[in-house]
Amino acid sequence: MLRDFLLLIIVAGGFLYGLKLMGTFDSFLAQQHSEKKREAEKKKEYAVIFGSREEPELKQWFESAGFEVLFIDEIQMQKEWKDVRYVVALGESDVDNLSLCSLFRKICPKAELYCICNERAVRKLYRQAGAISFFSREDLMQRMELVTLGHEAGAA
């Protein structure tokens, strides 16, 4: 009788310990699943800067706002750039800037487009392309600083 009672206590203890282990394992799996879900939701967003020279100030602003910055000097698009959030066209040719804006407007409709307008006569074309245009580099840089600061504040 005593032997059966001790055996019952041992089996019950093993059962309870197994339940505790399974609960710990389930919470570990749930945590892993939620981390994967968060990573999937937090996709990389890109900021594309088009121009003949790199802009370290712009790069710093976008990186501090959490964007991956890509500098390009020719009009191109890559598959992994599906999540482009900002496009800044600093080219010296309005044709190149407008072509880049049109390309990104078709591929990434949610992207915000900012451009340097080199000739005042084509400003209407920038509006038609859905881009915000500036006549001077300094005005554009001030606007981009405000945009990136606003995005940082929104992310925090």
Secondary structure, DSSP 8 states (H G I E B T S, - for coil): -HHHHHHHHHHHHHHHHHHHHHHHHHHHHHHHHHHHHHHHHS---EEEEESSS--HHHHHHHHHTT-EEEEESS----GGGGGEEEEEE--S-HHHHHHHHHHHHHH-TT-EEEEE-SSGGGHHHHHHHTEEEESSHHHHHHHHHHHHHHHHHHH-
